[in-house]
Amino acid sequence: MRLLNTKKFVIESFPSPARPEIPDYVILSHRWRDQEITFEDFREAGGNLDKLKVIEGFDKILNCCEKASSVGFEYVWIDTCCINKNDQVELTEALNSMFHWYRRAQVCYAYMSDVPSNEDPLAEGSKFRQSKWFTRGWTLQELVAPQYVTFFGSDWEEIGTKSSFQDLITGITGIPAQVLLTNQARDISVAQRMSWAAKRETAKVEDLAYCLLGLFNLNMTMAYGEGANAFRRLQLEIMKVSDDQTIFAWTGPGKGPHETRGLLAESPREFEHCADVSRYGDSPAFAMTNKGINMKLPLIPQNDETFLGVLSCQRNKEYSHPDQYPMGIYLHRPDKRYPTSYVRVSPWKTEEIREDVSRYESKEIYVRENVREDPTRFDVSDWYQPESDYRFFFTIKRREHALPEVQHTDLDTGSEWVVKKEEISLTFPRSGHNSILVFKSTDHRILAICLGVHNYSVWGAMDMFPHANIKKIAWDYWDGKMDMQRWANKDRLSLDLGKGEVATLAIRKGMRDSKRAYLIGIDAGQNFWLDKLGPGNFPGWWDMENDRKADVVPVFDDADD
């Protein structure tokens, strides 16, 4: 552990051969600003304070040292400069030790840069009540862990202490006074502790989990970049050492009537309404498995394979009151073939169960956790990237003066051609659409190009045809002898036209009018021109699948050109 000497203004390491015991120290709690003095700054300064004074954060460190020294403390610990954050091992060790360092401190100085010291903190709407210090994730443990906390205003004049403001702080944070004062031995449930962090924020999403490690007496590896998975890992670590089922009593925002979830919360925010949730009776063991969370609990039938799972927890604002009514969450069995497999449904609510739950047999079940995504699953369909529309803009090397004819405009196919002298464009409203371009040559040859979107990927195809019937060409590409071409997703094509000519097609992703677009380049040779355009699939073709299976050949009324 590194400490800053308040007199010499140098950083020292403990324990050391000269001082095997860590000396008493003051610890600082504060909000980081843009320019803070780091461990590296101290090392580069080499004892020259003039190099540190030019950094914005110097005054905060100096004032902290002066306040500590004035009451006889030789050392302070300040996170900005007492941790070498360039050393990942040291950083991880420090983050895992932070709660204990704050707990061991003789006193914590909480510097509130947004609070004037000359106001009345108890007044309604006071700056103290509104201070951002109460909204930060890391300051939660810095408030709870130390036995003594002294608050300082923006001018480093004392405002008050945790003890003197206990009722006010409880009202601001929801943390019971017994916890703030560390003077009552009583188990605080997992859900209650989570609720204290529900309205707090951190600069990095991972820190919403890491800042809670001390509250649960856990160590965990830091993996910045893992995002919200950090909070999932925290819950799994808690489950390894605790049988407290209040961890499942969270409620999340409703995203739809058919939303399914697992038993783990997505963030501390989902515990916002759990400040009064405590244990209820004896809690059976539960654990994470590769089939989900395995647990045994009573299931109360509701309807349509939905049950109310009875948790070993209750809402109880009077902590000395005997057990009241257990809480329940809704569980659904999606497939009767797997009778022990469940998911959580209606995650936005819990129920207070006022009937005798002993009437219902406890059943061993598995609640699937990765409902939306199994981390071991390797299915490329998970990678689809749907777009709100697909826009195509064409550059065709040879264009006749006459504009091409757009056929079958009376049909509602969803695709829209826009043909102008300066440009031709095409829009699909979604995946599953395609369109046809028909080119003719001076010697009556027919070249057809099909362009479409299949499984959210753009594809192209190019072939010679004996006719120019768009509907027949479209059928071949949609469900006929050429239907496999839409699975190939080819975006670069060339075709030998004979007579020394080659046609090419290039599909490139780009931007047009600040929106995503596909830029289509077509070179059909010197002897071909664009004759007509049309849809590539027609209304009712999905229904013709049954006819095809019955060997009924579709009939096209359009005469061949």
Helices and strands as residue ranges (DSSP letters): E 2-5, E 11-13, E 26-29, H 39-45, H 49-53, H 58-70, E 75-77, H 79-82, H 88-104, E 107-111, H 127-130, G 132-135, H 138-144, E 149-152, E 158-161, H 166-173, H 177-181, H 190-196, H 207-210, G 214-216, H 229-241, G 245-248, E 260-261, G 268-271, E 277-279, E 286-289, E 292-301, E 306-315, E 326-332, E 341-345, E 351-352, G 357-359, E 362-367, G 380-383, E 390-396, E 405-406, E 416-419, E 424-428, E 433-441, E 446-454, E 457-465, H 470-478, H 485-488, E 492-498, E 501-512, E 515-523, E 528-535, H 544-549
